[in-house]
Amino acid sequence: MKTLMDREHFEQLTESVFEALPKALLDKVDNVLFVIEDWPDGETMKTMALESQFGLLGLYRGLPLAERSIDMSGTLPDEILLYQGPIEFWANEDGMKVFDVIYDTLLHEIGHHFGFDEEELAALEQNGPTS
């Protein structure tokens, strides 16, 4: 399935989102690789029991900071994946800017990196982007 926006534009938009995220939060992100993919792959869909590719905008893969031990240094980085197709779809469906959907998705996945629960994530997301 194709995406609407070319990858370069989506990446530039994502970089703008990073610049808008709270600096205090980003300064604490440690050992994370950020990846953009068009759509969730079949294995991810199966693992997460998703019925539709539109249901997953982002994904955190790794061990939250709060659960790490000091002897884990030198491990491979965690990953935060953004799925361009679903992000574009939901921006269009909900009448939102793609920027805002990327912002909310990144903030949510970074929250998982810190080990936030769903209530803490919801509170974090209520602050919204500054675009």
Beta strands, then each sheet from edge to edge (+ up, - down):
strand 1: 32-37
strand 2: 58-61
strand 3: 78-83
sheet 1: 1+ 3+ 2-
end
